[in-house]
Amino acid sequence: MSNQNAKMTKWNFTTLWFGAAVSVAEIMTGALVAPLGFKKGLTAILVGHLLGTLLLILGGVIGSQQRLSAMESTKISFGNYGSYLFSILNVLQLLGWTAIMILTGARSINLVTIKDYRFDHLWVWCLVIGVLIAIWLYFGQNASKKLNSLAVGLLFVLTIVLCFVIFKSDKILTQPSTSGLSFGAAVELSVIMPLSWIPLISDYTRFAKTTKDGAIGSFIGYMFGSSWMYIIGLGAVLAFNEVDPVAVLMSANLGLFAVGIVVLATVTTTFMDAYSAGISVTTIFPKLNGKHIALIVTAIGTLLAVIFPIEKYEGFLYTIGSFFAPLYAILLTDYFILKRTNISKALKIDWIAFITWILGVFIYRKFVQLDFFLGATVPSMILICVIYIVVQFVINKLVPKQIGGEKNVNYE
């Protein structure tokens, strides 16, 4: 991709990722931290988001420096065919996120219409949100930058109103912690949300004017937006014993504001899922049109939201972590430590990286069971990184055929 296509500025990335972070799903995930109380919960949220967002940014740096989409960049470590597997996994997780986001948004809107208009048709709101996402996708990347800036401005105002309603009472600041959730589990819930965006970020940072613009803008937008949403969810439970922010606003007779937050937040977040699903498919089938695939993903996600009403998705988040934490532990190690950047010499499939990834999935799940105080993602990625470096060192000693740090040994 030529530099003339690199037109996204620091501000574009800040608004893009703030819009992605502001969602009902993020607020509801923050609500899961409530058993820790406010002070301890706030600490877990900030620690987890700092760690997770730094990992997110490192993934984005590869895209901006190499002008590669997220799934194209996996060829550096896993080879051409190896990247196809992760493209398929990414499409599946993005399809799942599309359905979850549409469904949670529709349920929140339905709360308002049931109370105010006695209109109880969840499937209608799933369709409405699906159509709005499709329209957003249709306008394309250039138009969406302007629309996103406008939407984020409105979201900012609406979330301030939500904060005022929740935090006008200072009693939540003194709420004690209860049993049911450890500090490490709360940190992990905060890490895996930005981690779920790592397989997408390079789809956008490859268009950055500079690597610095992509990194700083993305960090500010997501770190601030997602942490804020988690804190809102935490406060909503402690103040009102409500998980859904719409229910909180309804209690303050602000149903219209609730609908505005839900519609804007759902569209600005979910269009990114659908768009990146299209990009992932074109990694395998480059002749296909990514926008058309994104529209198909939106349609399927809408249908899934109507047919399969998902109640809880913590397990879905942990599944994402188990697949993509090991993947990016290996890719970030290859790129930043072993200095492997060239995909032109990539193998059809790198079995060393692939076997390490499989081992990493088990390592991640073991750390989830251990309930480490920093969660599972960061310690498991560090261990996988060390294992991968040691294995590569041993292989290079046994088969010393590496040239210039690039992979050109065929392990098939």
ZAZA-14625 format. One record per residue (C-alpha): z, x, y. Coordinates in steps of 0.05 Angstrom, whole numbers, padded with zeros to 5 digits, always signed. Layout:
ZXY/...
END
This chain:
+00000+00000+00000/-00020+00028+00067/+00028+00038+00125/-00013-00010+00167/+00017-00067+00125/+00088-00042+00140/+00107-00089+00196/+00177-00112+00181/+00230-00088+00231/+00305-00080+00226/+00313-00149+00258/+00266-00181+00208/+00307-00153+00150/+00373-00174+00182/+00350-00246+00190/+00316-00247+00122/+00378-00225+00084/+00426-00265+00126/+00384-00326+00109/+00384-00307+00036/+00460-00299+00036/+00476-00366+00069/+00475-00414+00011/+00518-00466-00022/+00518-00424-00086/+00549-00364-00050/+00602-00409-00018/+00619-00440-00085/+00623-00371-00118/+00671-00349-00063/+00713-00410-00080/+00725-00381-00149/+00766-00325-00116/+00817-00375-00090/+00871-00362-00144/+00883-00294-00111/+00905-00326-00046/+00873-00309+00021/+00894-00237+00035/+00883-00210-00035/+00820-00252-00043/+00792-00227+00023/+00804-00155+00001/+00768-00167-00065/+00709-00200-00030/+00700-00143+00020/+00709-00088-00031/+00661-00121-00080/+00608-00135-00027/+00611-00065+00001/+00599-00035-00069/+00546-00087-00088/+00508-00084-00022/+00505-00008-00024/+00473-00013-00093/+00425-00065-00065/+00404-00020-00008/+00392+00039-00055/+00344-00004-00095/+00309-00023-00030/+00301+00049-00008/+00256+00062-00068/+00210+00006-00046/+00206+00028+00027/+00194+00102+00009/+00144+00091-00046/+00112+00026-00022/+00126-00005-00090/+00148-00075-00109/+00214-00080-00146/+00184-00086-00216/+00131-00033-00202/+00187+00016-00186/+00216+00008-00256/+00154+00044-00282/+00186+00108-00255/+00239+00105-00310/+00212+00059-00364/+00137+00069-00362/+00082+00017-00353/+00097-00025-00415/+00172-00017-00405/+00166-00048-00336/+00133-00110-00367/+00198-00128-00404/+00238-00125-00340/+00185-00165-00303/+00193-00220-00354/+00269-00217-00350/+00265-00219-00274/+00219-00280-00275/+00267-00316-00321/+00328-00301-00278/+00290-00320-00214/+00268-00385-00247/+00341-00398-00265/+00363-00383-00193/+00309-00429-00166/+00334-00486-00209/+00408-00472-00193/+00396-00467-00118/+00355-00531-00115/+00406-00569-00157/+00468-00546-00118/+00433-00562-00052/+00412-00631-00077/+00482-00647-00101/+00511-00630-00034/+00461-00674+00003/+00474-00730-00047/+00548-00729-00029/+00530-00747+00043/+00480-00801+00026/+00526-00834-00024/+00582-00839+00026/+00542-00858+00088/+00482-00896+00059/+00502-00912-00013/+00439-00875-00035/+00453-00841-00101/+00389-00809-00127/+00399-00735-00142/+00328-00726-00167/+00300-00748-00100/+00336-00692-00063/+00315-00642-00116/+00243-00661-00103/+00252-00660-00027/+00281-00590-00029/+00227-00566-00077/+00173-00591-00030/+00205-00557+00030/+00208-00491-00008/+00135-00499-00028/+00116-00511+00045/+00155-00449+00066/+00118-00408+00013/+00051-00437+00035/+00059-00411+00106/+00064-00341+00078/+00100-00277+00097/+00080-00272+00171/+00095-00344+00188/+00160-00343+00148/+00187-00285+00191/+00185-00330+00253/+00211-00390+00215/+00266-00348+00184/+00290-00324+00253/+00294-00396+00277/+00328-00420+00214/+00379-00364+00215/+00397-00380+00287/+00411-00452+00267/+00449-00430+00205/+00492-00384+00247/+00512-00442+00292/+00524-00489+00234/+00567-00440+00195/+00609-00427+00257/+00624-00502+00259/+00642-00498+00185/+00689-00440+00198/+00723-00477+00255/+00736-00537+00210/+00764-00494+00154/+00804-00442+00192/+00833-00485+00248/+00897-00486+00208/+00930-00419+00195/+00966-00443+00133/+00912-00415+00088/+00929-00345+00111/+00997-00349+00077/+00975-00381+00012/+01004-00341-00046/+00963-00318-00105/+00967-00356-00171/+00949-00339-00243/+00879-00349-00270/+00838-00293-00239/+00849-00218-00236/+00832-00174-00177/+00780-00137-00218/+00746-00203-00238/+00744-00224-00164/+00713-00157-00145/+00661-00166-00199/+00644-00236-00175/+00631-00205-00107/+00590-00146-00135/+00544-00185-00180/+00517-00231-00126/+00483-00174-00087/+00467-00142-00154/+00426-00204-00172/+00382-00189-00111/+00366-00117-00131/+00306-00137-00174/+00277-00170-00111/+00294-00125-00051/+00236-00076-00058/+00187-00135-00055/+00207-00138+00019/+00227-00067+00037/+00159-00041+00017/+00135-00074+00081/+00187-00038+00124/+00163+00001+00185/+00213+00055+00165/+00262+00066+00108/+00318+00064+00160/+00296-00004+00185/+00295-00033+00115/+00362-00004+00095/+00403-00019+00158/+00374-00088+00170/+00383-00109+00097/+00454-00082+00095/+00476-00117+00159/+00443-00183+00141/+00468-00188+00070/+00536-00155+00076/+00555-00198+00135/+00523-00262+00110/+00546-00261+00038/+00617-00238+00054/+00622-00293+00105/+00598-00346+00055/+00649-00322+00003/+00705-00324+00055/+00684-00395+00074/+00687-00416+00001/+00755-00383-00007/+00782-00417+00055/+00753-00485+00036/+00792-00486-00029/+00857-00462+00002/+00853-00510+00061/+00822-00573+00030/+00822-00559-00045/+00747-00571-00042/+00694-00526-00072/+00633-00558-00039/+00629-00542+00036/+00594-00608+00048/+00656-00645+00025/+00696-00605+00076/+00650-00624+00133/+00649-00696+00111/+00724-00698+00117/+00714-00678+00190/+00660-00731+00199/+00606-00678+00205/+00559-00702+00150/+00496-00688+00192/+00517-00616+00201/+00529-00612+00126/+00458-00635+00111/+00430-00585+00161/+00467-00527+00129/+00447-00546+00059/+00373-00557+00072/+00363-00494+00114/+00407-00450+00070/+00374-00473+00005/+00303-00464+00031/+00315-00395+00064/+00347-00369+00000/+00305-00401-00055/+00236-00385-00026/+00254-00311-00037/+00268-00324-00110/+00202-00360-00121/+00163-00308-00080/+00191-00249-00120/+00178-00285-00185/+00105-00288-00165/+00106-00213-00149/+00137-00198-00216/+00083-00236-00253/+00028-00198-00216/+00060-00133-00240/+00038-00154-00310/-00025-00192-00290/-00050-00161-00225/-00110-00207-00219/-00066-00269-00210/-00048-00295-00142/+00026-00283-00127/+00032-00342-00079/+00002-00390-00130/+00051-00364-00183/+00109-00374-00134/+00089-00446-00122/+00086-00457-00198/+00156-00426-00205/+00181-00473-00150/+00152-00533-00187/+00182-00512-00254/+00249-00496-00221/+00250-00565-00188/+00235-00598-00255/+00291-00559-00289/+00339-00580-00234/+00322-00653-00247/+00325-00649-00323/+00382-00599-00335/+00442-00610-00289/+00478-00543-00292/+00552-00549-00279/+00575-00476-00279/+00536-00412-00272/+00588-00356-00275/+00561-00339-00344/+00491-00336-00315/+00515-00285-00263/+00547-00241-00316/+00484-00244-00358/+00444-00219-00298/+00494-00163-00289/+00490-00142-00363/+00414-00134-00358/+00402-00107-00289/+00463-00062-00277/+00442-00015-00333/+00369-00019-00311/+00385+00003-00240/+00436+00055-00263/+00379+00090-00298/+00327+00079-00244/+00373+00102-00187/+00392+00163-00229/+00320+00181-00241/+00299+00172-00169/+00358+00199-00129/+00389+00251-00177/+00333+00273-00224/+00281+00266-00167/+00229+00230-00209/+00185+00189-00163/+00114+00189-00192/+00090+00129-00231/+00019+00157-00240/+00046+00201-00296/+00090+00148-00326/+00091+00138-00401/+00069+00074-00433/+00142+00066-00451/+00199+00115-00443/+00242+00106-00505/+00298+00150-00480/+00308+00106-00418/+00298+00043-00459/+00350+00062-00512/+00399+00082-00457/+00388+00014-00425/+00405-00022-00490/+00468+00020-00496/+00483+00004-00423/+00482-00071-00436/+00538-00062-00487/+00576-00016-00440/+00573-00068-00384/+00598-00123-00429/+00655-00078-00453/+00677-00066-00382/+00676-00141-00369/+00726-00147-00426/+00768-00089-00400/+00778-00124-00333/+00777-00059-00294/+00805-00063-00223/+00736-00047-00193/+00701-00097-00236/+00649-00082-00290/+00586-00064-00251/+00605-00001-00214/+00644+00035-00269/+00593+00017-00322/+00536+00042-00279/+00572+00108-00267/+00583+00117-00342/+00510+00099-00357/+00487+00148-00304/+00528+00205-00335/+00503+00188-00405/+00431+00186-00382/+00436+00254-00346/+00467+00286-00408/+00414+00257-00454/+00357+00280-00408/+00388+00349-00404/+00392+00354-00480/+00321+00328-00489/+00294+00377-00438/+00328+00434-00474/+00300+00413-00541/+00231+00394-00514/+00221+00435-00450/+00157+00402-00426/+00178+00373-00359/+00135+00394-00300/+00158+00384-00228/+00212+00336-00248/+00162+00283-00270/+00162+00250-00338/+00102+00271-00380/+00133+00277-00448/+00109+00222-00494/+00168+00199-00535/+00127+00145-00571/
END
